[in-house]
Structures are given as C-alpha cells and as structure tokens.
Amino acid sequence: MAKAIFHREFHYTSRKVNAGWSVKASPKPQTFPRELIDGAVVAGVAKEVLPKRSVGDQLE
C-alpha cells in the first residue's frame, strides 16, 4: 500500500482486479493500493507521501 495527499476528489477503476475506488480530498495522507496512487499522481490530483526512513537506514 502507498500513501498520498489528495487535493481533489478522485475516482479510479482498477486495470488489474474487479474493483474501483472513490477518494475524497483531504489534507491528511490516505493509504490506497499503489495502482490507484500512481493514477492519481499522473492525473495531478494527489502528491505521494514517501515512507519515513528508519533509524537503522540512516546509519549506513
């Protein structure tokens, strides 16, 4: 699953499975399948929120 902040409402129908989603705009990050997040970013209605690095990752 991936996270993004949606600036506008977004409707998406999967190209892989028999499913669809309707996402409401919100200033808080929302979690959805990667397929939907990628489509929303390409459509310009969302900005992906990247995962925070763990402390162990910063030591390398």
N, C-alpha and C positions, 0 to 999 in steps of 0.2 A: 504494500500500500504506500501511497505517496501523499504528501500534504501540499495544499496551495491556499492562497487567499483569493477569493473570488470577488471581483469588482462589479460584476453584473450577473444576473440570473443566467444559467446555462443549462441546456437540455442536450443529452447525449445518448445515442443508441450504440451499443457495442457492436463491433465488427467480428468479435470472437465468440460471444455467447449470447443466448437469448435473454438480454437484459437491457434496461435503459434507466437513466437517472435524470432527475431534475434537481439542480443545485441553486440555492438562494444565495445572493450576495451577502457577505459577512466580513467584518474586519478581522475575525479570528480564523486561524488556519483550520481547514477541514480535510479529513482523510478520505480518499477515494482510490479506486484502482488506478494504476499507472496509465492505462489506456485513456481514461477519462481526463486525468490531469494533463497529459500530453495534448489531447484535443483542445482543452480549454486554453492552454498556453498558446497554442498555434492560432486559435481564434481571437486571442487578445483579451480574453475576459478574466484571466487569472494569472497570478505570479506564483511560481513554485516556491515552497519553503523547503530549503535543504536541511537535512538532519544535522544536529549539532555533533561536533566531534567529541569523542570521549577523552578522558584524561590520558588513557593509555596511548591513543593515537597521537597526542601532542608530544610525547616523549621521544618519538623516533626521529 
